[in-house]
Amino acid sequence: MRILALLLGVKAACILLVSSLSGTGAVNNSGRWWGIVNVASSANLLTNSKNVQLVLDPSLALLSRRQRRLIRQNPGILHAIVAGLHAAMKECKWQFRNRRWNCPTTHSPTVFGKIVNRGCRETAFVFAITSAGVTHAVARSCSEGAIESCTCDYRRRGPGGPDWHWGGCSDNVDFGRVFGREFVDSSERGRDLRYLTNLHNNEAGRLTVSTEMRQECKCHGMSGSCTIRTCWMRLPSFRTVGDFLKDRFDGASRVVYANKGSNRASHRAEPRHLEPENPTHKPPSARDLVYFEKSPNFCSHNGKMGTHGTSGRTCNSSSPGLDGCELLCCGRGYKTRMEKVTERCHCTFHWCCHVSCLNCTSTQTLHQCL
């Protein structure tokens, strides 16, 4: 009996140890919902008798209960979420195309690989751009009538200025932000530093979309005189969003987990928050990206960290910048090869209606990191 009790005690201790590790982020399911980009399609959607779309496996397993409920309550929104993820992945690859970390993606549930388990600048950008992608795509889908639970933002109506008035169909960025916060942030668990930074970067992505909204107008009047204009609010291009977040990436703030202490009168702890690691730096704003650990150098393949290295990457031998062979190849050198490329050229439009082109072959010099 003593042996059995001892074994049970050891088992209980092991369970407690695993539980405590889970609380510190050893088990990290952040961003698992991104995996729906690889499996969600019209092939695994079902419409019930009430014409409500339900998500079928395997994408169902990647979503939390709350996320599944939000999709059921907003028919048509799954397509917008997936479109937003595709846009985010494409933009991430574009923004980092010339960097050592070039935003590689996989078909695993985390999509962006093991980088999401870290707390570096690259992780911050991934969370911000995916959150922005969902907000942007949902807001646009509302104004296009693709989601049953939302429409255009009609709050801007009536007088606007001496020669223009509000009208048209404004993109519903407020619905996009609210839904994005409920859907995206619900995948985060815990109260540790990773939790706070992920939520901060998620919100930074959403804020970038909403603060970059622009007024768009259409002229009315005799013979194009534009005596009066009808104006509405339009989302920024997603490239604009990506450019702003890339700037925030370059100026990201390294933060620490701060606690203001406890209120002895009420015996309640003050809410924990993020503070700059360097006390001389100003606190990060809501639109800034934040991180808490140094980035890997991304030069060499490292399976544990999930870095692919830069061997085989194409570099620019004449550039002193990050895309140059010296920096991109991490000082290892590079090889040069010639490659023949055939492209369409001398294209002519024929009325009506086709285009004829010739095939032109040229020789290009390519440089690849060793």
C-alpha positions as a LaTeX table, in Angstrom:
\begin{tabular}{lrrr}
\hline
Residue & $x$ (\AA) & $y$ (\AA) & $z$ (\AA) \\
\hline
Met1 & 0.00 & 0.00 & 0.00 \\
Arg2 & 2.89 & 2.32 & 0.83 \\
Ile3 & 4.42 & 1.68 & $-2.60$ \\
Leu4 & 1.06 & 2.33 & $-4.30$ \\
Ala5 & 0.64 & 5.57 & $-2.35$ \\
Leu6 & 4.17 & 6.61 & $-3.27$ \\
Leu7 & 3.52 & 5.93 & $-6.96$ \\
Leu8 & 0.26 & 7.86 & $-6.84$ \\
Gly9 & 2.08 & 10.74 & $-5.17$ \\
Val10 & 4.74 & 10.77 & $-7.90$ \\
Lys11 & 2.04 & 10.71 & $-10.59$ \\
Ala12 & 0.22 & 13.61 & $-8.95$ \\
Ala13 & 3.47 & 15.56 & $-8.73$ \\
Cys14 & 4.11 & 14.96 & $-12.43$ \\
Ile15 & 0.61 & 16.18 & $-13.29$ \\
Leu16 & 1.16 & 19.32 & $-11.24$ \\
Leu17 & 4.52 & 19.89 & $-12.95$ \\
Val18 & 3.01 & 19.58 & $-16.43$ \\
Ser19 & 0.17 & 21.88 & $-15.38$ \\
Ser20 & 2.60 & 24.50 & $-14.11$ \\
Leu21 & 4.65 & 24.30 & $-17.30$ \\
Ser22 & 1.50 & 24.82 & $-19.32$ \\
Gly23 & 0.84 & 28.01 & $-17.42$ \\
Thr24 & 4.27 & 29.38 & $-18.35$ \\
Gly25 & 3.78 & 28.84 & $-22.04$ \\
Ala26 & 5.49 & 25.44 & $-22.47$ \\
Val27 & 2.30 & 24.32 & $-24.21$ \\
Asn28 & 1.53 & 27.10 & $-26.63$ \\
Asn29 & $-1.57$ & 26.95 & $-28.80$ \\
Ser30 & $-1.40$ & 30.61 & $-29.84$ \\
Gly31 & $-2.19$ & 31.00 & $-33.51$ \\
Arg32 & $-3.42$ & 27.43 & $-33.92$ \\
Trp33 & $-6.54$ & 28.78 & $-35.62$ \\
Trp34 & $-4.34$ & 30.01 & $-38.49$ \\
Gly35 & $-4.36$ & 26.39 & $-39.69$ \\
Ile36 & $-7.85$ & 26.83 & $-41.12$ \\
Val37 & $-6.17$ & 28.59 & $-44.06$ \\
Asn38 & $-4.95$ & 25.16 & $-45.19$ \\
Val39 & $-8.21$ & 23.24 & $-44.75$ \\
Ala40 & $-11.21$ & 25.59 & $-44.80$ \\
Ser41 & $-12.91$ & 25.70 & $-48.18$ \\
Ser42 & $-16.32$ & 25.28 & $-49.75$ \\
Ala43 & $-15.67$ & 21.52 & $-49.69$ \\
Asn44 & $-15.94$ & 21.36 & $-45.91$ \\
Leu45 & $-18.83$ & 23.75 & $-45.39$ \\
Leu46 & $-22.36$ & 22.52 & $-44.81$ \\
Thr47 & $-25.56$ & 24.55 & $-44.99$ \\
Asn48 & $-28.34$ & 23.41 & $-42.66$ \\
Ser49 & $-32.10$ & 23.84 & $-43.02$ \\
Lys50 & $-31.85$ & 27.43 & $-41.76$ \\
Asn51 & $-29.27$ & 28.24 & $-44.43$ \\
Val52 & $-26.55$ & 28.62 & $-41.79$ \\
Gln53 & $-23.05$ & 27.50 & $-42.74$ \\
Leu54 & $-21.44$ & 25.03 & $-40.36$ \\
Val55 & $-17.74$ & 24.20 & $-40.35$ \\
Leu56 & $-16.84$ & 20.54 & $-40.77$ \\
Asp57 & $-13.68$ & 18.68 & $-39.80$ \\
Pro58 & $-10.74$ & 19.00 & $-40.07$ \\
Ser59 & $-10.90$ & 22.78 & $-39.64$ \\
Leu60 & $-13.31$ & 22.39 & $-36.71$ \\
Ala61 & $-10.59$ & 20.92 & $-34.48$ \\
Leu62 & $-8.36$ & 23.96 & $-34.96$ \\
Leu63 & $-10.88$ & 26.42 & $-33.53$ \\
Ser64 & $-11.89$ & 27.05 & $-29.95$ \\
Arg65 & $-15.49$ & 26.61 & $-28.87$ \\
Arg66 & $-15.97$ & 30.38 & $-28.85$ \\
Gln67 & $-14.50$ & 30.73 & $-32.35$ \\
Arg68 & $-16.82$ & 28.03 & $-33.71$ \\
Arg69 & $-19.78$ & 29.80 & $-32.11$ \\
Leu70 & $-18.80$ & 33.13 & $-33.69$ \\
Ile71 & $-18.63$ & 31.51 & $-37.12$ \\
Arg72 & $-22.06$ & 29.90 & $-36.68$ \\
Gln73 & $-23.52$ & 33.24 & $-35.58$ \\
Asn74 & $-22.11$ & 35.08 & $-38.61$ \\
Pro75 & $-22.88$ & 33.08 & $-41.77$ \\
Gly76 & $-20.40$ & 33.80 & $-44.54$ \\
Ile77 & $-17.67$ & 35.06 & $-42.25$ \\
Leu78 & $-15.41$ & 32.00 & $-42.50$ \\
His79 & $-14.56$ & 32.89 & $-46.11$ \\
Ala80 & $-13.58$ & 36.39 & $-45.00$ \\
Ile81 & $-11.35$ & 35.01 & $-42.21$ \\
Val82 & $-9.57$ & 32.68 & $-44.62$ \\
Ala83 & $-9.18$ & 35.47 & $-47.19$ \\
Gly84 & $-7.69$ & 37.69 & $-44.48$ \\
Leu85 & $-5.20$ & 34.99 & $-43.52$ \\
His86 & $-4.16$ & 34.52 & $-47.15$ \\
Ala87 & $-3.63$ & 38.27 & $-47.48$ \\
Ala88 & $-1.60$ & 38.32 & $-44.24$ \\
Met89 & 0.66 & 35.47 & $-45.37$ \\
Lys90 & 1.22 & 37.08 & $-48.76$ \\
Glu91 & 2.00 & 40.47 & $-47.21$ \\
Cys92 & 4.36 & 38.98 & $-44.63$ \\
Lys93 & 6.34 & 37.25 & $-47.38$ \\
Trp94 & 6.48 & 40.48 & $-49.38$ \\
Gln95 & 7.65 & 42.65 & $-46.49$ \\
Phe96 & 10.43 & 40.21 & $-45.52$ \\
Arg97 & 11.40 & 38.95 & $-48.97$ \\
Asn98 & 14.91 & 40.43 & $-48.67$ \\
Arg99 & 15.58 & 39.54 & $-45.03$ \\
Arg100 & 17.25 & 36.54 & $-43.44$ \\
Trp101 & 13.87 & 35.58 & $-42.01$ \\
Asn102 & 11.64 & 35.72 & $-45.07$ \\
Cys103 & 8.38 & 34.66 & $-43.39$ \\
Pro104 & 8.40 & 30.96 & $-44.35$ \\
Thr105 & 5.08 & 29.15 & $-43.98$ \\
Thr106 & 4.15 & 25.51 & $-43.60$ \\
His107 & 1.04 & 23.33 & $-43.80$ \\
Ser108 & 1.14 & 22.72 & $-40.06$ \\
Pro109 & $-1.62$ & 24.17 & $-37.85$ \\
Thr110 & 0.65 & 27.01 & $-36.76$ \\
Val111 & 1.30 & 27.94 & $-40.44$ \\
Phe112 & 4.25 & 30.21 & $-39.56$ \\
Gly113 & 6.20 & 27.44 & $-37.83$ \\
Lys114 & 8.01 & 27.46 & $-34.50$ \\
Ile115 & 8.63 & 31.21 & $-34.61$ \\
Val116 & 5.23 & 31.64 & $-32.89$ \\
Asn117 & 6.64 & 29.90 & $-29.81$ \\
Arg118 & 9.15 & 32.68 & $-29.38$ \\
Gly119 & 8.68 & 36.26 & $-28.25$ \\
Cys120 & 10.85 & 38.09 & $-30.80$ \\
Arg121 & 10.15 & 40.90 & $-33.27$ \\
Glu122 & 9.21 & 38.46 & $-36.04$ \\
Thr123 & 6.60 & 36.85 & $-33.77$ \\
Ala124 & 5.16 & 40.29 & $-33.05$ \\
Phe125 & 4.78 & 41.04 & $-36.76$ \\
Val126 & 3.09 & 37.69 & $-37.44$ \\
Phe127 & 0.45 & 38.27 & $-34.78$ \\
Ala128 & $-0.14$ & 41.87 & $-35.87$ \\
Ile129 & $-0.45$ & 41.13 & $-39.60$ \\
Thr130 & $-2.79$ & 38.14 & $-39.13$ \\
Ser131 & $-5.03$ & 40.12 & $-36.79$ \\
Ala132 & $-5.03$ & 43.01 & $-39.26$ \\
Gly133 & $-5.85$ & 40.60 & $-42.08$ \\
Val134 & $-8.98$ & 39.32 & $-40.35$ \\
Thr135 & $-10.17$ & 42.85 & $-39.48$ \\
His136 & $-9.53$ & 44.12 & $-43.01$ \\
Ala137 & $-11.19$ & 41.19 & $-44.79$ \\
Val138 & $-14.25$ & 41.11 & $-42.49$ \\
Ala139 & $-14.78$ & 44.88 & $-42.80$ \\
Arg140 & $-14.60$ & 44.67 & $-46.60$ \\
Ser141 & $-16.88$ & 41.62 & $-46.75$ \\
Cys142 & $-19.51$ & 43.49 & $-44.71$ \\
Ser143 & $-19.70$ & 46.28 & $-47.27$ \\
Glu144 & $-19.82$ & 43.72 & $-50.09$ \\
Gly145 & $-22.84$ & 41.99 & $-48.52$ \\
Ala146 & $-21.01$ & 38.69 & $-48.10$ \\
Ile147 & $-21.73$ & 38.37 & $-44.35$ \\
Glu148 & $-25.34$ & 38.13 & $-43.19$ \\
Ser149 & $-24.81$ & 39.73 & $-39.77$ \\
Cys150 & $-23.31$ & 43.03 & $-40.98$ \\
Thr151 & $-23.68$ & 45.60 & $-43.75$ \\
Cys152 & $-22.04$ & 48.85 & $-44.81$ \\
Asp153 & $-21.35$ & 51.38 & $-42.08$ \\
Tyr154 & $-24.28$ & 53.77 & $-42.54$ \\
Arg155 & $-23.60$ & 55.92 & $-39.48$ \\
Arg156 & $-21.97$ & 58.60 & $-41.61$ \\
Arg157 & $-25.01$ & 60.18 & $-43.27$ \\
Gly158 & $-26.21$ & 63.68 & $-44.04$ \\
Pro159 & $-24.25$ & 66.96 & $-44.10$ \\
Gly160 & $-20.52$ & 66.84 & $-44.37$ \\
Gly161 & $-19.12$ & 70.04 & $-45.88$ \\
Pro162 & $-19.96$ & 73.01 & $-48.13$ \\
Asp163 & $-19.65$ & 71.00 & $-51.35$ \\
Trp164 & $-19.98$ & 67.40 & $-50.19$ \\
His165 & $-22.14$ & 65.14 & $-48.02$ \\
Trp166 & $-21.84$ & 61.72 & $-46.44$ \\
Gly167 & $-23.35$ & 58.81 & $-48.32$ \\
Gly168 & $-22.36$ & 55.73 & $-50.22$ \\
Cys169 & $-21.21$ & 52.52 & $-48.57$ \\
Ser170 & $-18.49$ & 52.91 & $-45.96$ \\
Asp171 & $-16.44$ & 49.84 & $-45.10$ \\
Asn172 & $-17.56$ & 48.54 & $-41.70$ \\
Val173 & $-14.22$ & 48.66 & $-39.90$ \\
Asp174 & $-15.87$ & 48.84 & $-36.46$ \\
Phe175 & $-17.56$ & 45.48 & $-37.00$ \\
Gly176 & $-14.26$ & 44.12 & $-38.31$ \\
Arg177 & $-12.39$ & 45.30 & $-35.21$ \\
Val178 & $-14.97$ & 43.99 & $-32.73$ \\
Phe179 & $-15.26$ & 40.62 & $-34.45$ \\
Gly180 & $-11.49$ & 40.41 & $-34.86$ \\
Arg181 & $-10.95$ & 41.04 & $-31.15$ \\
Glu182 & $-13.50$ & 38.41 & $-30.12$ \\
Phe183 & $-12.33$ & 35.81 & $-32.65$ \\
Val184 & $-8.55$ & 36.29 & $-32.73$ \\
Asp185 & $-7.92$ & 37.09 & $-29.06$ \\
Ser186 & $-10.01$ & 34.16 & $-27.84$ \\
Ser187 & $-7.20$ & 31.80 & $-28.86$ \\
Glu188 & $-4.89$ & 33.29 & $-26.20$ \\
Arg189 & $-4.68$ & 31.67 & $-22.78$ \\
Gly190 & $-2.90$ & 32.54 & $-19.54$ \\
Arg191 & $-1.75$ & 35.76 & $-17.92$ \\
Asp192 & 1.98 & 35.65 & $-18.61$ \\
Leu193 & 4.25 & 37.88 & $-20.67$ \\
Arg194 & 3.54 & 35.97 & $-23.88$ \\
Tyr195 & $-0.19$ & 36.42 & $-23.38$ \\
Leu196 & 0.11 & 40.18 & $-22.87$ \\
Thr197 & 2.45 & 40.73 & $-25.83$ \\
Asn198 & 0.30 & 38.66 & $-28.18$ \\
Leu199 & $-2.84$ & 40.58 & $-27.22$ \\
His200 & $-0.99$ & 43.89 & $-27.60$ \\
Asn201 & 0.28 & 43.00 & $-31.08$ \\
Asn202 & $-3.13$ & 41.69 & $-32.14$ \\
Glu203 & $-4.67$ & 45.03 & $-31.20$ \\
Ala204 & $-1.86$ & 46.96 & $-32.91$ \\
Gly205 & $-2.75$ & 45.21 & $-36.16$ \\
Arg206 & $-6.43$ & 46.05 & $-35.83$ \\
Leu207 & $-5.70$ & 49.68 & $-34.91$ \\
Thr208 & $-3.49$ & 50.10 & $-37.96$ \\
Val209 & $-6.39$ & 49.09 & $-40.20$ \\
Ser210 & $-8.90$ & 51.42 & $-38.56$ \\
Thr211 & $-6.64$ & 54.48 & $-38.21$ \\
Glu212 & $-5.61$ & 54.32 & $-41.86$ \\
Met213 & $-9.19$ & 54.56 & $-43.16$ \\
Arg214 & $-9.48$ & 57.21 & $-45.87$ \\
Gln215 & $-12.30$ & 59.34 & $-47.25$ \\
Glu216 & $-13.33$ & 58.53 & $-50.80$ \\
Cys217 & $-15.71$ & 60.66 & $-52.88$ \\
Lys218 & $-17.72$ & 60.59 & $-56.10$ \\
Cys219 & $-18.58$ & 63.73 & $-58.05$ \\
His220 & $-22.08$ & 64.75 & $-59.14$ \\
Gly221 & $-23.11$ & 67.62 & $-61.38$ \\
Met222 & $-23.81$ & 68.67 & $-64.96$ \\
Ser223 & $-21.09$ & 67.74 & $-67.46$ \\
Gly224 & $-18.74$ & 66.57 & $-64.74$ \\
Ser225 & $-18.75$ & 69.94 & $-62.99$ \\
Cys226 & $-18.55$ & 68.24 & $-59.59$ \\
Thr227 & $-20.84$ & 70.74 & $-57.87$ \\
Ile228 & $-21.47$ & 68.26 & $-55.09$ \\
Arg229 & $-19.66$ & 65.14 & $-53.92$ \\
Thr230 & $-20.86$ & 62.06 & $-52.07$ \\
Cys231 & $-18.21$ & 60.72 & $-49.71$ \\
Trp232 & $-17.69$ & 57.58 & $-47.65$ \\
Met233 & $-14.89$ & 55.90 & $-45.68$ \\
Arg234 & $-12.77$ & 53.30 & $-47.43$ \\
Leu235 & $-10.30$ & 50.78 & $-46.01$ \\
Pro236 & $-6.61$ & 51.32 & $-46.77$ \\
Ser237 & $-4.99$ & 48.87 & $-49.17$ \\
Phe238 & $-3.52$ & 45.93 & $-47.33$ \\
Arg239 & $-0.11$ & 46.91 & $-48.69$ \\
Thr240 & $-0.46$ & 50.18 & $-46.78$ \\
Val241 & $-1.26$ & 48.20 & $-43.63$ \\
Gly242 & 1.77 & 45.98 & $-44.21$ \\
Asp243 & 4.06 & 48.96 & $-44.76$ \\
Phe244 & 2.96 & 50.58 & $-41.49$ \\
Leu245 & 3.38 & 47.36 & $-39.51$ \\
Lys246 & 6.80 & 46.82 & $-41.07$ \\
Asp247 & 7.82 & 50.27 & $-39.82$ \\
Arg248 & 6.52 & 49.29 & $-36.38$ \\
Phe249 & 8.58 & 46.08 & $-36.62$ \\
Asp250 & 11.76 & 48.07 & $-37.23$ \\
Gly251 & 11.02 & 50.26 & $-34.20$ \\
Ala252 & 9.51 & 47.58 & $-31.95$ \\
Ser253 & 9.84 & 47.93 & $-28.17$ \\
Arg254 & 11.36 & 45.26 & $-25.96$ \\
Val255 & 9.17 & 44.96 & $-22.88$ \\
Val256 & 9.04 & 43.26 & $-19.50$ \\
Tyr257 & 6.22 & 42.00 & $-17.33$ \\
Ala258 & 5.39 & 44.65 & $-14.74$ \\
Asn259 & 3.15 & 44.57 & $-11.71$ \\
Lys260 & 2.22 & 47.78 & $-9.95$ \\
Gly261 & 1.92 & 45.89 & $-6.67$ \\
Ser262 & $-1.11$ & 45.23 & $-4.55$ \\
Asn263 & $-3.74$ & 47.35 & $-2.95$ \\
Arg264 & $-3.50$ & 46.47 & 0.73 \\
Ala265 & $-6.84$ & 48.07 & 1.55 \\
Ser266 & $-8.76$ & 45.90 & $-0.90$ \\
His267 & $-6.25$ & 43.02 & $-1.03$ \\
Arg268 & $-6.58$ & 43.00 & $-4.80$ \\
Ala269 & $-3.58$ & 42.98 & $-7.12$ \\
Glu270 & $-3.24$ & 45.77 & $-9.64$ \\
Pro271 & $-3.48$ & 44.65 & $-13.28$ \\
Arg272 & $-0.18$ & 43.56 & $-14.75$ \\
His273 & 1.05 & 45.45 & $-17.76$ \\
Leu274 & 3.96 & 45.88 & $-20.18$ \\
Glu275 & 6.80 & 48.28 & $-19.54$ \\
Pro276 & 9.94 & 49.05 & $-21.59$ \\
Glu277 & 12.90 & 46.89 & $-20.62$ \\
Asn278 & 14.98 & 50.06 & $-20.67$ \\
Pro279 & 13.40 & 52.46 & $-18.15$ \\
Thr280 & 14.66 & 55.46 & $-20.12$ \\
His281 & 12.51 & 54.52 & $-23.10$ \\
Lys282 & 8.93 & 55.73 & $-23.42$ \\
Pro283 & 6.15 & 53.15 & $-22.95$ \\
Pro284 & 4.94 & 51.57 & $-26.20$ \\
Ser285 & 1.81 & 53.08 & $-27.72$ \\
Ala286 & $-1.20$ & 50.98 & $-28.68$ \\
Arg287 & 0.00 & 50.86 & $-32.31$ \\
Asp288 & 3.60 & 49.88 & $-31.52$ \\
Leu289 & 4.76 & 46.27 & $-31.77$ \\
Val290 & 6.30 & 44.73 & $-28.67$ \\
Tyr291 & 8.55 & 41.73 & $-28.02$ \\
Phe292 & 10.37 & 40.23 & $-25.03$ \\
Glu293 & 13.28 & 38.16 & $-26.37$ \\
Lys294 & 16.09 & 38.57 & $-28.87$ \\
Ser295 & 15.64 & 37.22 & $-32.39$ \\
Pro296 & 17.74 & 34.29 & $-33.65$ \\
Asn297 & 20.26 & 35.24 & $-36.35$ \\
Phe298 & 18.37 & 33.10 & $-38.90$ \\
Cys299 & 21.68 & 32.32 & $-40.67$ \\
Ser300 & 21.72 & 28.55 & $-40.21$ \\
His301 & 19.16 & 25.79 & $-40.14$ \\
Asn302 & 18.01 & 25.02 & $-36.63$ \\
Gly303 & 15.23 & 22.51 & $-36.20$ \\
Lys304 & 14.69 & 23.29 & $-32.53$ \\
Met305 & 14.13 & 26.98 & $-33.23$ \\
Gly306 & 12.43 & 26.35 & $-36.57$ \\
Thr307 & 14.85 & 28.51 & $-38.60$ \\
His308 & 15.61 & 27.46 & $-42.17$ \\
Gly309 & 18.84 & 29.40 & $-42.67$ \\
Thr310 & 19.78 & 31.39 & $-45.76$ \\
Ser311 & 21.70 & 28.73 & $-47.72$ \\
Gly312 & 20.43 & 28.69 & $-51.31$ \\
Arg313 & 18.71 & 32.08 & $-51.04$ \\
Thr314 & 19.09 & 34.47 & $-53.98$ \\
Cys315 & 21.04 & 37.61 & $-53.08$ \\
Asn316 & 22.04 & 40.90 & $-54.71$ \\
Ser317 & 25.81 & 41.09 & $-55.12$ \\
Ser318 & 25.79 & 44.85 & $-55.70$ \\
Ser319 & 23.60 & 45.81 & $-52.72$ \\
Pro320 & 25.06 & 46.95 & $-49.37$ \\
Gly321 & 21.63 & 46.43 & $-47.78$ \\
Leu322 & 19.97 & 43.48 & $-46.10$ \\
Asp323 & 19.35 & 41.80 & $-49.46$ \\
Gly324 & 23.06 & 42.02 & $-50.34$ \\
Cys325 & 25.08 & 38.84 & $-50.53$ \\
Glu326 & 27.38 & 39.87 & $-47.66$ \\
Leu327 & 24.59 & 40.32 & $-45.12$ \\
Leu328 & 22.04 & 37.82 & $-46.41$ \\
Cys329 & 24.64 & 35.04 & $-46.70$ \\
Cys330 & 25.97 & 35.81 & $-43.21$ \\
Gly331 & 29.55 & 36.10 & $-44.51$ \\
Arg332 & 29.61 & 32.52 & $-45.89$ \\
Gly333 & 29.99 & 33.68 & $-49.49$ \\
Tyr334 & 27.89 & 32.91 & $-52.53$ \\
Lys335 & 27.97 & 31.16 & $-55.86$ \\
Thr336 & 27.09 & 32.64 & $-59.25$ \\
Arg337 & 25.31 & 30.91 & $-62.10$ \\
Met338 & 23.78 & 31.89 & $-65.41$ \\
Glu339 & 20.17 & 31.06 & $-66.19$ \\
Lys340 & 18.13 & 31.44 & $-69.37$ \\
Val341 & 14.71 & 32.96 & $-68.82$ \\
Thr342 & 11.92 & 33.04 & $-71.41$ \\
Glu343 & 9.28 & 35.72 & $-71.04$ \\
Arg344 & 6.45 & 37.14 & $-73.12$ \\
Cys345 & 7.44 & 40.36 & $-74.85$ \\
His346 & 6.49 & 42.81 & $-77.64$ \\
Cys347 & 2.81 & 42.31 & $-76.89$ \\
Thr348 & 0.29 & 43.89 & $-79.28$ \\
Phe349 & $-3.41$ & 44.44 & $-78.73$ \\
His350 & $-5.59$ & 43.54 & $-81.73$ \\
Trp351 & $-9.08$ & 44.97 & $-82.18$ \\
Cys352 & $-11.14$ & 43.20 & $-81.11$ \\
Cys353 & $-10.19$ & 41.51 & $-78.77$ \\
His354 & $-6.99$ & 39.61 & $-78.21$ \\
Val355 & $-3.32$ & 40.19 & $-77.42$ \\
Ser356 & $-0.45$ & 38.58 & $-79.32$ \\
Cys357 & 3.06 & 38.35 & $-77.87$ \\
Leu358 & 6.47 & 37.03 & $-78.80$ \\
Asn359 & 8.67 & 34.89 & $-76.57$ \\
Cys360 & 11.95 & 36.55 & $-75.66$ \\
Thr361 & 14.83 & 34.66 & $-74.08$ \\
Ser362 & 17.47 & 36.39 & $-72.01$ \\
Thr363 & 20.34 & 35.26 & $-69.83$ \\
Gln364 & 20.29 & 36.35 & $-66.19$ \\
Thr365 & 23.05 & 36.21 & $-63.61$ \\
Leu366 & 21.93 & 34.76 & $-60.31$ \\
His367 & 23.78 & 34.77 & $-57.01$ \\
Gln368 & 22.95 & 32.23 & $-54.31$ \\
Cys369 & 24.16 & 32.01 & $-50.74$ \\
Leu370 & 26.43 & 29.09 & $-49.87$ \\
\hline
\end{tabular}
